[in-house]
Amino acid sequence: MANLLPDSGAPTVVELGAGTGALTSRIHRRLPTGSRLLAIELDEVLAVHLAAQLPDVDVRQGDAERLPALLAEAGIARADAVVTSLPWTLLPRRRRDALLDAVAAALTPDGIATAIVTRTALPSRARELRSAFEERFLEVTTMPTVWRNLPPAAVLVARRPRAAQVADAS
């Protein structure tokens, strides 16, 4: 997933659900000098642990539904990329939609969002998730399944948020 992120310029990348930082450290190593990585974690204990483990990463404890406000608090207008490993197919529809609305609103017009979709998810839930992404992004693709991952998973890649397109037109 980190390979999908910009490797030139000075992008701003947000990770939602950073947890213990397994993906956070890979993202941090991938990003070029001058980039900014904001790791958002709901659990206060995990956020404190992650901040101690990765002092060069801007770790914020908070709810991803508040993503635009969390970005503003960090002095960021919009992010170039949002990476998530949230359990999207397990979330209630209202929560999923609120999170996706926050992600789409937080991205630049050419922004990218990624989401891990485990192959243990019910096929109907995976289809619903893809449809929810398609409602909010102009381009949605699914990377091939990584079968050696436990559980096997694919990455949903969404580009060009519709919310950013609408905001730029006004």
N, C-alpha and C positions, 0 to 999 in steps of 0.2 A: 504494500500500500504506500509505503514511503516513496517508492520509485515513481509514483504518479505526481508527486509534488514538484514545484518549480525548483530547478537546480541552478538558476542564474538570477541576477537582479537581487532585490531585497524584499522578497515576499513576506507577507504576514500570514502565518498559518495558525489555526486553532485546532486543538484536539479536545473533543468532548468525551468525557468519561475516561480520563487519563489513568485512573486506578493507581497501580503500583509503578507505572512508567515504562513497562516493557516496550510499548510502541513509541512512547515519548522520546526515549533516548535514541532510537533509530531515526526518528524524524529530525531531532536536533542535530545529529551527525550529518544528515543528508543536506540540510539547508545551508546555503552559501553565507559567507560573512555579511553582516548587515541585516540579515533576516530577523524576524521576530516570531517567536513561538509562544503562544498563550495556551496553557494546559488548564482545562476546566474540569473540576472534580466535585461532585455533589457531597461525597462523604468527607467530613472535616478531618478525620484521622488520616485518611489516605492522602488528602491534600497537603497536610503538614509533613507527612512522610516523604511525599514526592518533592516538595519544595526543599527539604533537607538533602535529598539524594541528588537533585539536579538544580543547583543554585543558579545556573545560567538561564534557566527557563522561568518565565513568568507564570507561576501557578496561582490560580484563583479558585477559591472554594465557592461554589454556587450552583444554581440550577440552570441547566442548558436552555430552558425555556426563556431565560432572561438574557440570552446571548447578546443581542444588540446593546442592552444596558451594561453588561459586563465588559464589552468592547469599549464602550464610551468611558467607563470608569478607568480603563487602562490607557485611555488617550488614543484609541484606534477608531477610525471612522468605519472602515469595512475591511474584511479579511479577503485574502486571495484564495485561500483554501480552508476547508473545514474537514477534518478527519474524525470519523467516529467508529467506535467499536461497541456502541450501545446495543442492547438486545432488541433491536427494532421490531422483530416479528413477535415478540412477547409483550410489547407495550399495548395498553388499551388504545383504541383508535384516536380518542380525543388527545391523549398525551402524545402519541406519535405525530399527529397533525400539528399540534402546537410546537413541538420540537422542530419539525420540518419547516414550519412557517418562520421560526426564529433563525434557522440556518439560512434559508433563502434570503431573508431580509438582511442578514449580516454580511453577505458576500458582495464582491465587486461584480459588475456586469459580465466579466469573463471568468468569474470564480468557479471553483470546482469543489464538490462535496463527495466524500466517499463513505460508504457504509459496508460493514461486513455482514453477509447473510449466510448463516450456517445452513448446511444441507440437512440438518435435523429439523428445521422449521417445516411446518405444514406447507405444502405447495400453495394452498389458497392464501395463506398469510404472506408468503413470499411474493405472490402476484399482487396482492393488495398493497404491499410495500412499494413495489415497483410502480404501480399506478399512482400512488401518493407522491412519489418522486417526480413522475412525469407531469403531474398537475403543477409542479413548482419549478421545473427545469425544462429548458428547451431541448436538451440532449441527455439521454440516459442510456448507458450501456452496462453490461455485466461482464466482468472479466471471467476467464475460465476458472472452474472449481480447482482449488488446491486440495487434492485428496489426502496428502500427507499431513495436513493440518488436522488437529483434533479439537473439536469435530471438523470434518471437511467443510470448507467455506468458500464462498466467492465474494468478490468485491463489486458492489454497485457503484458506478461512477456517474455522477451527475454534473453537467456543465451548464453555464449560463443561466442563472436563476431568473425566473420570470419576475420576481419581486424587484430585482435590481433593474431589469429592463423597464418596468413601469416607473420606478423612482427616477430613472434618468430621463424619461420622456416628459416628466412634469417640470 
